[in-house]
Amino acid sequence: MDIKSITSFGDNLYAQNRDQDGSGVGYSFRLSNGGTANLSTYTFGVSEDKSFTQELRASVQATDRIRATIGGFYNNYEADTQFSLYVDASPLPTGVNPIILFPIGASRNGPPPANIQFVRLEDEEYSAFGILDIEASEQLNFSAEARYSRQRKFQNQSGGFLTIPATDPDGANGLNGNFNLWSFRFTGEYDISPSAMIYASAAKGNKAGGFNSGLVNPADVVYDPEVNWTYELGFKTDLLGGRALFDATLFYSDLSGIQLFGFAETGTGSIITNGGDADAYGFEVALSGEIASGFNAAVGLAYANPRFKDGSLLNSSASVGQCRNIPACANRVVTVNGRTALDLGGLSLPRQSDWQATAQFDIEQPLTDRFDWTFRGNYKY
């Protein structure tokens, strides 16, 4: 039996006093005397986060052809942040003040203590997993993996200019939620020859839900997990006597509860919301190898067609408001259950290109009998 333990710990402290727009010029504000002035808006904050993870796994060779692994994983993350947003009103004459619509306050000598925001984040996860590897024959192998995770998230925000409603009985102004997640992976590999193989896999993945803080619609405070199933069919083979490797894969992905960024309906910030379902299909091909001694190169091409399914909605009236003046966007504005939303059906997923191409090379040669020099380059489209 093989037993492996992996432990990690981190403690980070961060402080900032930052110009919000980074220009040094600031934003234009109306003043109480009827005039206007450019004033800088600053973020002042101190944050400390601590993390601890522990994984323990045990593997046993049950028979000559079967190997089993079981294990557990624990993760604990805690973060405490104090920060303040304020407008620097020191350039203004005494008695003249900026008119601020967003409730962040103004100051003439640094962050106002009454405007400091306190945020407490907790993320705790317990997982149990098992892996079964089966060598059915000299050419055929199977693998099955399963993982169960229970993730608890807690968020407490108070003071300052934004406050979460007190919805959690375990803590004032706090939000507490548990997310139970199952993930799976099944793989089969068949050796066609000593230098070529085909493989197939099916896998379920998850992204836990969470909370949106600040001035948000009560229906948007909690967002749900995102789930995806991905299916692959692939082929790998050695070329040029093992000096090169060719890999080709066909895939299909089915996504549900996609987590999207949108603007809060109050217009005071961004939120994460579940935007419906999507699917994607495509292929990937890659060729890599050693062109000459010390000279390696690789090229790849991929195509995917990620599209939202019919009925996918982005519930964010602020996002809708920003697109009403764009004809192609305005005709997608709908009202569902009394809420304004964007109909995403048929659109491509954000930040996803249909075509991707990559190329890279790596040259390594001796400089002296004790030193080498290396030159690398890469291209991505």
C-alpha positions in Angstrom: 0.0 0.0 0.0 1.2 3.5 -0.9 0.2 6.4 1.4 0.7 10.0 0.4 0.1 13.2 2.4 0.2 16.7 1.0 -0.1 19.8 3.3 0.1 23.5 2.5 -0.4 26.7 4.4 -0.4 30.3 3.4 -0.7 33.7 5.2 -0.8 36.9 3.1 -1.0 40.5 4.2 -1.9 43.2 1.6 -2.3 47.0 1.9 -3.1 49.6 -0.7 -4.0 53.2 -1.1 -4.9 53.5 -4.8 -6.2 56.1 -7.2 -9.4 54.5 -8.6 -8.9 55.4 -12.2 -5.1 55.5 -12.1 -5.0 58.7 -14.1 -4.1 61.2 -11.4 -6.7 63.6 -13.0 -9.8 62.2 -11.3 -13.5 62.4 -12.1 -15.5 65.5 -12.7 -17.8 66.3 -9.7 -20.5 69.0 -9.3 -19.9 71.2 -6.3 -22.1 72.6 -3.7 -21.4 76.2 -4.9 -22.7 75.3 -8.4 -19.3 74.8 -10.1 -17.4 71.6 -11.1 -14.0 70.2 -10.3 -11.9 67.2 -11.1 -11.3 65.2 -7.9 -9.5 61.9 -7.3 -11.3 58.9 -5.9 -9.2 56.5 -3.8 -9.4 53.0 -2.5 -7.8 52.4 0.9 -7.6 48.9 2.2 -5.8 46.3 4.4 -6.5 42.6 3.8 -5.2 39.4 5.3 -6.0 35.9 4.1 -5.0 32.6 5.5 -5.3 29.2 3.7 -4.7 25.6 4.8 -5.1 22.4 2.7 -4.5 18.8 3.5 -4.8 15.8 1.2 -4.4 12.2 2.2 -4.6 9.3 -0.2 -3.9 5.6 -0.1 -3.3 3.3 -3.1 -3.3 -0.5 -3.2 -2.6 -2.9 -6.0 -5.6 -5.2 -5.4 -4.6 -7.6 -8.2 -2.1 -7.7 -11.0 -4.5 -5.7 -13.2 -6.5 -3.6 -10.6 -5.3 -0.7 -8.6 -7.5 1.2 -6.2 -7.0 4.7 -4.6 -9.1 6.4 -1.9 -8.5 9.7 -0.2 -9.8 12.8 1.4 -9.1 16.5 0.9 -9.7 19.5 3.3 -9.4 23.2 2.4 -9.9 26.1 4.7 -9.7 29.7 3.5 -10.3 32.8 5.6 -10.0 36.5 4.6 -10.5 39.7 6.6 -10.6 43.0 4.7 -11.0 46.6 5.8 -11.4 49.1 3.0 -12.8 52.5 2.2 -13.7 54.5 -0.9 -13.5 58.2 -0.6 -13.2 61.3 -2.7 -10.2 63.6 -2.0 -11.8 67.0 -1.4 -8.7 68.6 0.0 -8.2 70.8 -3.2 -11.5 72.6 -2.6 -11.9 75.8 -0.6 -13.4 75.5 2.9 -17.1 75.3 2.8 -17.3 73.9 -0.7 -18.0 70.2 -1.0 -18.5 67.7 -3.9 -22.0 66.5 -4.6 -21.7 62.7 -4.4 -24.5 60.5 -5.6 -22.8 57.2 -4.8 -22.6 56.9 -0.9 -18.9 56.8 -0.5 -18.3 60.1 1.3 -15.6 62.8 0.9 -12.5 63.5 3.0 -9.9 66.3 3.2 -7.3 64.3 5.2 -7.4 60.6 4.2 -9.9 57.8 4.6 -12.8 58.8 6.9 -13.0 56.2 9.8 -16.8 56.1 9.6 -16.7 55.1 6.0 -14.5 51.9 6.5 -16.0 48.7 5.2 -15.4 45.4 7.0 -15.6 42.1 5.0 -15.1 38.6 6.4 -14.9 35.6 3.9 -14.8 31.9 4.8 -14.6 29.0 2.3 -14.3 25.5 3.8 -14.4 22.3 1.8 -14.4 18.6 2.7 -13.9 16.1 -0.1 -13.7 12.3 -0.5 -12.6 10.6 -3.7 -11.9 7.2 -5.1 -10.1 6.0 -8.3 -10.2 2.6 -9.8 -7.7 1.6 -12.6 -8.3 -1.6 -14.5 -5.9 -3.2 -17.0 -8.4 -5.3 -18.9 -5.8 -6.6 -21.3 -2.3 -5.7 -22.5 -4.0 -3.3 -24.9 -7.1 -2.1 -23.1 -7.3 0.0 -19.9 -10.1 1.6 -18.0 -10.2 4.2 -15.2 -13.1 5.5 -13.1 -12.9 8.5 -10.7 -15.6 9.9 -8.3 -15.4 12.8 -5.9 -17.9 14.2 -3.4 -17.4 17.7 -2.0 -19.2 19.7 0.6 -18.3 23.3 0.4 -19.4 25.9 3.0 -19.2 29.6 2.1 -19.7 32.4 4.5 -19.6 36.2 3.9 -20.1 38.9 6.4 -20.0 42.6 5.3 -20.7 45.5 7.6 -20.0 49.2 8.1 -19.0 51.7 5.5 -21.2 52.4 2.5 -22.7 49.0 1.7 -24.4 46.4 3.9 -25.7 42.9 3.2 -29.1 42.2 4.6 -29.1 40.1 7.7 -30.2 36.8 6.2 -28.0 34.4 8.2 -29.1 33.6 11.8 -25.5 32.5 12.6 -24.1 36.0 12.1 -25.4 39.5 11.8 -25.3 40.8 8.2 -23.9 37.5 7.1 -24.6 35.0 4.3 -24.0 31.3 4.9 -24.5 28.5 2.4 -23.5 24.9 1.7 -22.9 23.4 -1.7 -22.9 19.7 -2.3 -21.1 18.7 -5.5 -20.4 15.4 -7.2 -17.8 15.0 -10.0 -16.9 12.0 -12.1 -14.5 10.9 -14.8 -14.5 7.7 -16.9 -11.7 6.9 -19.3 -11.0 4.1 -21.7 -7.7 3.6 -23.7 -6.9 1.1 -26.4 -3.5 0.5 -27.9 -3.8 0.0 -31.6 -0.1 -0.6 -31.9 3.0 0.0 -29.8 3.1 3.6 -31.1 -0.6 4.5 -31.4 -3.7 4.5 -29.2 -7.3 5.7 -29.2 -9.1 6.9 -26.1 -12.6 8.1 -24.9 -13.7 9.9 -21.8 -16.7 11.3 -20.1 -16.3 13.8 -17.2 -18.6 15.9 -15.0 -17.2 19.1 -13.4 -18.6 21.7 -11.1 -18.0 25.3 -10.0 -19.5 26.1 -6.6 -22.0 28.8 -6.1 -21.6 31.8 -3.9 -22.9 35.3 -2.9 -23.1 38.8 -4.4 -22.5 41.5 -1.9 -23.6 45.1 -1.7 -26.7 46.8 -3.1 -28.1 44.0 -5.2 -31.6 42.7 -5.9 -32.5 40.1 -3.2 -33.0 37.6 -6.0 -29.4 38.0 -7.0 -27.7 37.6 -3.6 -27.1 33.9 -4.0 -26.0 32.3 -7.3 -26.0 28.5 -7.9 -23.3 26.1 -9.0 -22.2 25.7 -12.6 -22.2 22.1 -13.9 -20.6 20.7 -17.1 -20.4 17.3 -18.8 -17.6 16.8 -21.3 -17.2 13.9 -23.7 -14.0 13.3 -25.7 -12.8 10.8 -28.4 -9.1 11.0 -29.3 -6.2 9.5 -31.1 -2.5 9.7 -30.3 0.5 8.3 -32.3 4.2 8.6 -32.4 5.9 9.7 -35.6 9.4 9.7 -37.0 10.5 6.9 -34.8 9.3 8.5 -31.6 10.7 12.0 -32.3 7.2 13.5 -32.9 3.8 13.1 -31.3 0.4 13.7 -33.1 -2.8 14.1 -31.0 -6.3 14.6 -32.3 -9.5 15.0 -30.2 -13.2 15.4 -30.9 -15.2 16.8 -28.0 -18.7 17.8 -26.9 -19.5 19.8 -23.7 -22.9 20.4 -22.1 -23.0 23.3 -19.6 -25.8 24.3 -17.2 -26.2 27.1 -14.8 -23.4 29.1 -16.4 -22.0 31.8 -14.1 -21.9 35.2 -15.8 -20.7 38.6 -14.8 -23.4 41.4 -15.1 -24.1 44.8 -13.6 -26.1 45.1 -10.4 -29.6 46.5 -11.0 -28.6 49.4 -8.8 -25.8 50.2 -11.1 -23.3 50.2 -8.2 -21.2 47.3 -9.2 -20.9 43.9 -10.8 -22.6 40.6 -9.8 -22.4 37.0 -10.8 -25.6 35.4 -12.0 -26.6 32.1 -13.5 -27.2 32.8 -17.2 -28.8 29.5 -18.4 -27.3 26.6 -20.4 -24.9 26.2 -23.3 -23.2 23.5 -25.3 -20.0 23.3 -27.4 -18.6 20.9 -29.9 -15.3 20.9 -31.8 -11.9 19.4 -32.3 -8.3 19.9 -31.3 -5.2 18.7 -33.2 -1.6 19.1 -32.1 1.8 18.1 -33.4 5.0 18.3 -31.4 8.5 17.0 -31.7 12.2 17.4 -31.9 13.3 19.0 -35.2 17.0 18.7 -34.4 19.2 18.2 -31.4 18.1 20.8 -28.8 15.4 22.2 -31.1 11.8 21.4 -30.2 8.6 22.8 -31.7 4.9 22.4 -31.4 1.8 23.6 -33.3 -1.9 23.3 -32.5 -5.3 24.1 -34.0 -8.6 24.0 -32.2 -12.2 24.8 -33.1 -15.2 25.1 -30.7 -18.7 26.4 -31.2 -19.8 27.4 -27.7 -23.4 28.8 -27.9 -26.1 29.6 -25.3 -29.1 27.4 -25.6 -32.6 28.9 -26.1 -34.1 30.2 -22.9 -30.7 31.4 -21.5 -31.2 34.8 -19.7 -29.0 37.4 -18.1 -31.1 38.9 -15.3 -29.5 42.3 -14.9 -31.5 45.5 -15.7 -28.3 47.6 -15.5 -26.7 45.4 -18.2 -29.9 45.8 -20.2 -29.8 49.6 -19.8 -26.3 49.7 -21.2 -27.3 47.8 -24.4 -30.7 49.5 -25.2 -28.9 52.0 -27.6 -27.3 49.1 -29.5 -29.8 47.8 -32.1 -28.4 44.3 -32.2 -28.6 44.1 -28.4 -31.8 46.1 -27.8 -33.9 43.5 -29.7 -32.9 40.9 -27.1 -34.4 42.7 -24.2 -37.2 40.6 -22.6 -39.3 40.6 -19.5 -39.6 37.3 -17.6 -41.5 36.9 -14.3 -41.5 40.7 -13.9 -37.8 41.1 -14.3 -35.9 42.7 -17.3 -33.4 40.4 -18.8 -31.3 39.8 -21.9 -32.1 36.8 -24.1 -28.8 35.1 -24.7 -30.1 32.2 -26.9 -27.8 31.5 -29.8 -25.0 33.9 -28.8 -21.4 32.8 -28.3 -20.1 32.5 -24.7 -18.2 35.6 -23.5 -14.4 35.6 -24.1 -14.6 32.4 -26.2 -13.2 32.3 -29.7 -14.4 29.8 -32.2 -10.9 29.2 -33.6 -7.6 29.0 -31.7 -4.1 28.4 -33.1 -0.8 28.0 -31.2 2.8 27.7 -32.2 5.9 27.5 -30.0 9.6 26.5 -30.2 12.3 25.9 -27.7 16.1 26.0 -28.5 18.6 24.9 -26.0 22.3 24.7 -26.7 25.5 24.5 -24.7 27.3 27.9 -24.1 30.2 26.4 -22.3 30.9 23.0 -20.7 29.1 24.3 -17.6 26.4 26.6 -19.0 23.6 26.3 -21.5 21.6 29.0 -23.3 17.9 28.8 -24.0 15.7 30.7 -26.5 11.9 30.3 -26.5 9.1 31.7 -28.6 5.3 31.2 -28.7 2.3 32.5 -30.6 -1.3 32.3 -29.8 -4.4 33.3 -31.8 
